[in-house]
Structures are given as structure tokens and as C-alpha cells.
Amino acid sequence: MGGMGLGLGMGLGSDSAAFSPDSMFAASEDGGYYEVSDLSTVWQDSARTTPGVVGQPVGALDDLSGNGHHLLQATTAAKPILRQNGSGKYYLEGDGVDDVILSSTTLTISSPMYTGAALGRVSTSTGTVTAYTFFGPRFGGTTRHDVAARMDTSYIPYVISRFNASATVQVAASTANAMNAANPFILDGYLDADSSDAYSRDSAGGGGTGTLGATAGSPSPEACSIRAFSDAACPIVRHFYGGIAVLRSMSAADLTNVRTWLGERNGVTV
Amino acid sequence: MYIGPYNFIVPSGVLQNSSDVFNILDPDSGGAATFSVRLSADGSEPATYFGARTMLEEATVNALQNMTTTEFKAYIDQLAVERGREPVGSITAFKNSLIMDDTMAFWEFVASQGLQHIGVS
């Protein structure tokens, strides 16, 4: 009985049970992926010698892709804290002040490229409209392919991804697709030759899709570090469960698999 | 074991001295960059104060909160040797100027000092 049930469930759902982000790097694609729940990849120090402990600062998060784009922070004041939520899932919590972890190595962004992250909020506070970047390759202020969210006055994230943009967010799922306050969520952006598409989903089913505007253009080929908590002063979205950034084309099945994997990091059903 | 977090503000005039001290206090190698949050009275340049929010080792908390200037200097000199860090000269300006808090959210603490963040994202 048990075996039949398991088989049926796997058959009807996605094949995420067999999916590993390793497959996104099988042809030596550049990029990285990160999974906080794999505690063997979490370190207290930037030299990656002292294993991570819940409640303590994190100085390194290993890149699982094999490309060596480990996310590092050598300044304790700028280190996020390792946390575990009520569902047993691990995440990094930034302080909304100065925390950021980033690779000392770089990748040169180009099309096609995919960036996605599993994130969470810390409050439902209200505030001014602004945009914050959470994860992805970034060089300086404008060359980037990162996932960001613009908050409305209720701090509902409804704008998702940007490419080579400064603080002006280019992509929008409509406000009708706004995610619900306080829920964990995933964001991604995929750029190929035709367009750049963005996707969001929260744990209550909110979210939607959007498309980059005409200013998406061609990527500037600067070498970018990969960062989490890129806008360190973001006051609301400060939980990072995992993420992936990879220079490759993505089929519809690839997108579904990666989004499902991201959702499994923080309890979001895609 | 780290405890905290703790909020800090230092005047820009003692930023270098404060950075030199935290280069020793931070067990990791990047302590010199601790005070990275630019602050001023009206939120515009130039920065007149610098802030940080950080976890600290228990021994560091004790040193900052309970030691005299003389005791703190001896402590940090010893720590510099143990950690192979650049020793710092006088720490008097740092010790006399450091504003430390563990009761407020960081931005509330900043506001309580009559300061604002420069260059919000």
C-alpha cells in the first residue's frame, strides 16, 4: 500500500524528487547554487573551518555547483545569522542593516541566464515604496541579474526581477498578482534571446508572472560577484533559504523543476 | 559563542581608530570594515557618524562594557598578539566616543541619536 501511494504521488507531481540543481551545471555551466538546509555547507568563519550553528553568525555558504562561487563574509558585523523555522527549515537571517554575503570569485553575466531564490519576510510593517535586491550576480550598481522586489506601501512584494537596471525596477507582475504579506516566497528571473520573464509564488499561492520591459536589452559583460542580501538595508525581506544563478537556457521543465526545488527550501508549493 | 546583537555608533573622527580596534576584536579577518553604515543628522553627505549592528563574543562584550580604558588597552594588546593582528596605538578616543546599545532596533537607535541613514537603497 505504502509503495503504491508513493509511486502514484511521484507520477502525478513534478519530477522534483529526482531533480538536483547539479543537473543545471552538468555541461560545466558557470553559476552557483546554495542550500542553507545542507548544514555541511554553512560555516561560521569566512575561512570555512568552523561549522555553522543555529543562532550564530555565518561567514560562508558553500556553492554546491562545483564552480567555487562560495558566498563569504569576513566581517562579523555583516554576517547573517543561521536560523531554523518552525517547520525545521534552515535559513540565513540578515539584520536589515549591514549584512551581505558575496562571492570573491566572479562570473560574467550573459544571455541566457537564470536567477532564482527562496526568501522570507520578517514583518508586515508598512513603509515607503522602494526596491530591494535579495540575490544574484551583481557588479556595482547597475550591472546585474538579480531577483529584487519592489514593495508597495503595505510592503507587498509584487515586482520581481531586473537586468542591467539601477534602482528603477523594470519588471512587474501586476498588483493583482501581489503576494500575501508575511509568507515565505520564491522569486526568479529568466533572460533569453527573446525576453526576460519573471515568476513569483508565496506559500499561500499568491504571486504571478511578469515580463521585462524593452530596456532589458543585452547584458553588459562585466564580471559580477554573486550576492545574497545584496541590499543590506532592506528592512523587511531578510530570510534566505537558498538560491541558484546559472548561465544557461532553461526549458519549461527546467523552470518547473528549479522553481519546485526552490519552493522546497522554504515551504512554497509551485 | 557570540551574543547580541549590539548596536554601535562612532563619530567619523574616530572611525579609523574604531576600525583598528575592531580589526583586533573581530575573530574573523574583516573586522576593520565593521563600521559601514553611513549616518548624518539629515541623511545627506558627508557622513558624520558611522554605525554597525553586530554579534559579539562574550569576552568582547565584557571588555567594552566593564573595562577601564587602561584595562581595555591591555586586553586588546594581548588579543592582537594572540590573533596576529596589527596592534593599535591609543584607544582612548575609541573608548570615549563609542555609543553602544543592546535594547533597540538599529534604526530606532540611530534615530535616538538624532541621526539618519545616508543612501538608503
Chai-1 contact restraints between the chains, C-beta under 6 A:
chainA,res_idxA,chainB,res_idxB,connection_type,confidence,min_distance_angstrom,max_distance_angstrom,comment,restraint_id
A,D45,B,D28,contact,1.0,0.0,6.0,A-B,restraint_1
A,S46,B,D28,contact,1.0,0.0,6.0,A-B,restraint_2
A,Q56,B,Y2,contact,1.0,0.0,6.0,A-B,restraint_3
A,P57,B,Y2,contact,1.0,0.0,6.0,A-B,restraint_4
A,P57,B,M55,contact,1.0,0.0,6.0,A-B,restraint_5
A,G59,B,D28,contact,1.0,0.0,6.0,A-B,restraint_6
A,A74,B,D28,contact,1.0,0.0,6.0,A-B,restraint_7
A,A74,B,S29,contact,1.0,0.0,6.0,A-B,restraint_8
A,A74,B,G30,contact,1.0,0.0,6.0,A-B,restraint_9
A,T75,B,G30,contact,1.0,0.0,6.0,A-B,restraint_10
A,T75,B,A33,contact,1.0,0.0,6.0,A-B,restraint_11
A,T75,B,T34,contact,1.0,0.0,6.0,A-B,restraint_12
A,T76,B,D26,contact,1.0,0.0,6.0,A-B,restraint_13
A,T76,B,D28,contact,1.0,0.0,6.0,A-B,restraint_14
A,T76,B,T54,contact,1.0,0.0,6.0,A-B,restraint_15
A,A77,B,T34,contact,1.0,0.0,6.0,A-B,restraint_16
A,A77,B,A52,contact,1.0,0.0,6.0,A-B,restraint_17
A,A77,B,T54,contact,1.0,0.0,6.0,A-B,restraint_18
A,D95,B,R53,contact,1.0,0.0,6.0,A-B,restraint_19
A,V97,B,R53,contact,1.0,0.0,6.0,A-B,restraint_20
A,V97,B,F106,contact,1.0,0.0,6.0,A-B,restraint_21
A,D98,B,S36,contact,1.0,0.0,6.0,A-B,restraint_22
A,D98,B,V37,contact,1.0,0.0,6.0,A-B,restraint_23
A,Y132,B,S121,contact,1.0,0.0,6.0,A-B,restraint_24
A,D231,B,S121,contact,1.0,0.0,6.0,A-B,restraint_25
A,A233,B,S121,contact,1.0,0.0,6.0,A-B,restraint_26
